[in-house]
Amino acid sequence: MPAIYPKKASLSLTSDDETRLQEFAPLFNIEFRQIDEKTYVLSTNDGVRSCNVSLPAAKAHRRLFMEISSRAAKWVHFHLGVACRDSLLGADRRGI
């Protein structure tokens, strides 16, 4: 049976999720800072390539989530059928 993918995936993050992501960022060599009410800057440098992106506030934490998830894939078990958000941040929500 083929996998079923939603037509439009949306990621909703709570303010607690956003705070946790900002705490995780330095652990993955990601600098994430707010410039003003409408803009954040995300900077990465993995030794091979660097990235410096200006992001609108509405999308900034989702991009941060994606950057952290891609780096955390080596250590976090992303469960099939469970939102990546819940796999990455869910353990803390359950007190594990």
TIMAR-575352 format. One record per residue: residue in one letter; x, y, z of N, C-alpha, C in turn. Coordinates in steps of 0.02 Angstrom, whole numbers, always signed. Layout:
REM TIMAR-575352
+------+--------+--------+--------+--------+--------+--------+--------+--------+--------+
! rest !    n_x !    n_y !    n_z !   ca_x !   ca_y !   ca_z !    c_x !    c_y !    c_z !
+------+--------+--------+--------+--------+--------+--------+--------+--------+--------+
!    a !      X !      Y !      Z !      X !      Y !      Z !      X !      Y !      Z !
...
+------+--------+--------+--------+--------+--------+--------+--------+--------+--------+
This chain:
REM TIMAR-575352
+------+--------+--------+--------+--------+--------+--------+--------+--------+--------+
! rest !    n_x !    n_y !    n_z !   ca_x !   ca_y !   ca_z !    c_x !    c_y !    c_z !
+------+--------+--------+--------+--------+--------+--------+--------+--------+--------+
!    m !    +42 !    -59 !     +0 !     +0 !     +0 !     +0 !    +45 !    +62 !     +0 !
!    p !    +33 !   +109 !    -46 !    +75 !   +169 !    -49 !    +62 !   +215 !    +11 !
!    a !   +113 !   +254 !    +27 !   +107 !   +303 !    +81 !    +59 !   +358 !    +61 !
!    i !    +22 !   +383 !   +109 !    -25 !   +438 !    +97 !     +5 !   +501 !   +127 !
!    y !    +12 !   +551 !    +85 !    +40 !   +614 !   +108 !    -14 !   +668 !   +103 !
!    p !    -19 !   +709 !   +155 !    -68 !   +764 !   +151 !    -48 !   +813 !    +97 !
!    k !    -97 !   +845 !    +66 !    -83 !   +892 !    +12 !    -45 !   +952 !    +39 !
!    k !    -63 !   +975 !    +98 !    -29 !  +1033 !   +127 !    -14 !  +1017 !   +200 !
!    a !    +49 !  +1010 !   +214 !    +69 !   +996 !   +283 !    +80 !  +1063 !   +318 !
!    s !    +54 !  +1068 !   +378 !    +65 !  +1129 !   +416 !    +95 !  +1110 !   +483 !
!    l !   +141 !  +1149 !   +505 !   +175 !  +1138 !   +568 !   +155 !  +1193 !   +615 !
!    s !   +124 !  +1175 !   +669 !   +107 !  +1226 !   +719 !   +152 !  +1216 !   +780 !
!    l !   +181 !  +1270 !   +802 !   +225 !  +1269 !   +860 !   +197 !  +1313 !   +914 !
!    t !   +197 !  +1289 !   +975 !   +175 !  +1330 !  +1031 !   +232 !  +1376 !  +1051 !
!    s !   +218 !  +1424 !  +1094 !   +272 !  +1469 !  +1117 !   +323 !  +1429 !  +1157 !
!    d !   +302 !  +1377 !  +1193 !   +349 !  +1334 !  +1228 !   +394 !  +1297 !  +1179 !
!    d !   +365 !  +1273 !  +1123 !   +404 !  +1240 !  +1071 !   +457 !  +1288 !  +1043 !
!    e !   +437 !  +1349 !  +1030 !   +483 !  +1398 !  +1002 !   +540 !  +1413 !  +1051 !
!    t !   +524 !  +1417 !  +1114 !   +575 !  +1429 !  +1165 !   +624 !  +1371 !  +1168 !
!    r !   +599 !  +1309 !  +1166 !   +642 !  +1250 !  +1167 !   +687 !  +1249 !  +1106 !
!    l !   +660 !  +1264 !  +1048 !   +700 !  +1265 !   +987 !   +757 !  +1316 !   +992 !
!    q !   +742 !  +1374 !  +1020 !   +793 !  +1425 !  +1029 !   +847 !  +1401 !  +1078 !
!    e !   +828 !  +1362 !  +1128 !   +877 !  +1333 !  +1175 !   +919 !  +1280 !  +1140 !
!    f !   +889 !  +1241 !  +1095 !   +925 !  +1189 !  +1058 !   +974 !  +1217 !  +1007 !
!    a !   +958 !  +1275 !   +978 !   +996 !  +1302 !   +921 !  +1072 !  +1303 !   +932 !
!    p !  +1097 !  +1330 !   +987 !  +1170 !  +1332 !   +996 !  +1202 !  +1262 !   +998 !
!    l !  +1165 !  +1212 !  +1021 !  +1191 !  +1144 !  +1023 !  +1206 !  +1116 !   +954 !
!    f !  +1175 !  +1146 !   +903 !  +1183 !  +1124 !   +833 !  +1219 !  +1177 !   +791 !
!    n !  +1257 !  +1221 !   +824 !  +1294 !  +1274 !   +790 !  +1249 !  +1318 !   +747 !
!    i !  +1192 !  +1334 !   +775 !  +1145 !  +1379 !   +741 !  +1136 !  +1441 !   +784 !
!    e !  +1146 !  +1498 !   +752 !  +1133 !  +1561 !   +786 !  +1065 !  +1585 !   +762 !
!    f !  +1020 !  +1599 !   +808 !   +953 !  +1620 !   +792 !   +936 !  +1680 !   +835 !
!    r !   +924 !  +1737 !   +803 !   +910 !  +1797 !   +842 !   +857 !  +1840 !   +808 !
!    q !   +823 !  +1876 !   +850 !   +771 !  +1921 !   +826 !   +801 !  +1989 !   +813 !
!    i !   +788 !  +2016 !   +753 !   +813 !  +2081 !   +734 !   +764 !  +2136 !   +754 !
!    d !   +701 !  +2125 !   +737 !   +647 !  +2170 !   +757 !   +583 !  +2129 !   +762 !
!    e !   +526 !  +2160 !   +770 !   +463 !  +2123 !   +779 !   +446 !  +2078 !   +720 !
!    k !   +469 !  +2095 !   +661 !   +450 !  +2059 !   +601 !   +505 !  +2015 !   +571 !
!    t !   +566 !  +2017 !   +599 !   +622 !  +1984 !   +567 !   +667 !  +1947 !   +615 !
!    y !   +687 !  +1887 !   +595 !   +737 !  +1847 !   +630 !   +795 !  +1833 !   +582 !
!    v !   +853 !  +1818 !   +610 !   +910 !  +1797 !   +569 !   +932 !  +1729 !   +594 !
!    l !   +941 !  +1683 !   +547 !   +965 !  +1616 !   +561 !  +1032 !  +1608 !   +526 !
!    s !  +1084 !  +1591 !   +565 !  +1151 !  +1583 !   +538 !  +1177 !  +1514 !   +557 !
!    t !  +1206 !  +1479 !   +509 !  +1237 !  +1414 !   +522 !  +1305 !  +1412 !   +490 !
!    n !  +1348 !  +1372 !   +519 !  +1414 !  +1360 !   +491 !  +1435 !  +1291 !   +514 !
!    d !  +1437 !  +1244 !   +467 !  +1455 !  +1175 !   +485 !  +1528 !  +1159 !   +467 !
!    g !  +1567 !  +1210 !   +453 !  +1637 !  +1199 !   +435 !  +1648 !  +1192 !   +360 !
!    v !  +1598 !  +1169 !   +325 !  +1603 !  +1161 !   +252 !  +1567 !  +1218 !   +217 !
!    r !  +1509 !  +1234 !   +241 !  +1469 !  +1287 !   +210 !  +1435 !  +1327 !   +265 !
!    s !  +1418 !  +1388 !   +248 !  +1384 !  +1431 !   +296 !  +1321 !  +1459 !   +264 !
!    c !  +1275 !  +1478 !   +306 !  +1211 !  +1505 !   +283 !  +1191 !  +1562 !   +329 !
!    n !  +1169 !  +1616 !   +302 !  +1146 !  +1673 !   +341 !  +1082 !  +1697 !   +308 !
!    v !  +1025 !  +1686 !   +341 !   +960 !  +1700 !   +310 !   +919 !  +1746 !   +354 !
!    s !   +889 !  +1795 !   +322 !   +841 !  +1838 !   +356 !   +771 !  +1809 !   +345 !
!    l !   +733 !  +1800 !   +399 !   +668 !  +1767 !   +394 !   +612 !  +1808 !   +424 !
!    p !   +553 !  +1806 !   +394 !   +496 !  +1839 !   +425 !   +476 !  +1802 !   +489 !
!    a !   +453 !  +1838 !   +538 !   +436 !  +1808 !   +603 !   +387 !  +1751 !   +597 !
!    a !   +341 !  +1755 !   +549 !   +289 !  +1703 !   +541 !   +319 !  +1636 !   +520 !
!    k !   +378 !  +1636 !   +489 !   +408 !  +1573 !   +465 !   +473 !  +1555 !   +501 !
!    a !   +500 !  +1600 !   +540 !   +567 !  +1592 !   +568 !   +574 !  +1529 !   +612 !
!    h !   +527 !  +1517 !   +657 !   +534 !  +1459 !   +701 !   +523 !  +1393 !   +665 !
!    r !   +482 !  +1394 !   +613 !   +475 !  +1333 !   +573 !   +539 !  +1316 !   +537 !
!    r !   +573 !  +1367 !   +511 !   +637 !  +1356 !   +478 !   +689 !  +1331 !   +529 !
!    l !   +689 !  +1361 !   +589 !   +734 !  +1339 !   +641 !   +720 !  +1266 !   +658 !
!    f !   +656 !  +1248 !   +663 !   +638 !  +1178 !   +676 !   +666 !  +1132 !   +622 !
!    m !   +660 !  +1151 !   +560 !   +685 !  +1110 !   +505 !   +761 !  +1103 !   +507 !
!    e !   +796 !  +1157 !   +523 !   +869 !  +1154 !   +527 !   +890 !  +1107 !   +584 !
!    i !   +859 !  +1114 !   +642 !   +876 !  +1071 !   +699 !   +859 !   +999 !   +684 !
!    s !   +800 !   +986 !   +656 !   +779 !   +918 !   +640 !   +828 !   +884 !   +593 !
!    s !   +851 !   +920 !   +543 !   +898 !   +889 !   +495 !   +964 !   +870 !   +529 !
!    r !   +985 !   +910 !   +577 !  +1047 !   +894 !   +613 !  +1035 !   +841 !   +667 !
!    a !   +976 !   +840 !   +697 !   +961 !   +794 !   +752 !   +944 !   +723 !   +727 !
!    a !   +935 !   +716 !   +663 !   +914 !   +650 !   +635 !   +962 !   +594 !   +654 !
!    k !  +1024 !   +610 !   +668 !  +1073 !   +559 !   +688 !  +1059 !   +533 !   +759 !
!    w !  +1026 !   +574 !   +800 !  +1018 !   +556 !   +871 !   +946 !   +547 !   +893 !
!    v !   +899 !   +574 !   +856 !   +828 !   +571 !   +876 !   +792 !   +520 !   +832 !
!    h !   +755 !   +476 !   +864 !   +714 !   +428 !   +825 !   +649 !   +462 !   +806 !
!    f !   +643 !   +478 !   +741 !   +582 !   +508 !   +716 !   +534 !   +451 !   +700 !
!    h !   +481 !   +446 !   +738 !   +434 !   +390 !   +733 !   +390 !   +395 !   +672 !
!    l !   +381 !   +340 !   +637 !   +336 !   +337 !   +580 !   +265 !   +349 !   +604 !
!    g !   +230 !   +394 !   +571 !   +161 !   +409 !   +589 !   +153 !   +459 !   +645 !
!    v !   +209 !   +485 !   +671 !   +208 !   +536 !   +724 !   +239 !   +599 !   +696 !
!    a !   +209 !   +656 !   +712 !   +236 !   +719 !   +688 !   +308 !   +727 !   +709 !
!    c !   +350 !   +752 !   +665 !   +421 !   +762 !   +681 !   +427 !   +807 !   +743 !
!    r !   +383 !   +856 !   +749 !   +383 !   +900 !   +807 !   +377 !   +860 !   +871 !
!    d !   +332 !   +811 !   +871 !   +321 !   +771 !   +930 !   +380 !   +724 !   +944 !
!    s !   +412 !   +699 !   +892 !   +471 !   +657 !   +902 !   +529 !   +697 !   +931 !
!    l !   +539 !   +758 !   +907 !   +594 !   +799 !   +930 !   +579 !   +831 !   +998 !
!    l !   +521 !   +860 !  +1006 !   +504 !   +896 !  +1067 !   +460 !   +857 !  +1114 !
!    g !   +431 !   +801 !  +1090 !   +382 !   +764 !  +1129 !   +407 !   +733 !  +1193 !
!    a !   +470 !   +711 !  +1194 !   +497 !   +679 !  +1254 !   +494 !   +727 !  +1314 !
!    d !   +509 !   +789 !  +1302 !   +506 !   +838 !  +1356 !   +434 !   +851 !  +1378 !
!    r !   +388 !   +848 !  +1331 !   +318 !   +859 !  +1348 !   +291 !   +804 !  +1393 !
!    r !   +317 !   +743 !  +1384 !   +292 !   +686 !  +1424 !   +333 !   +676 !  +1487 !
!    g !   +384 !   +718 !  +1496 !   +425 !   +712 !  +1555 !   +475 !   +655 !  +1553 !
!    i !   +491 !   +632 !  +1493 !   +539 !   +576 !  +1485 !   +609 !   +604 !  +1486 !
+------+--------+--------+--------+--------+--------+--------+--------+--------+--------+
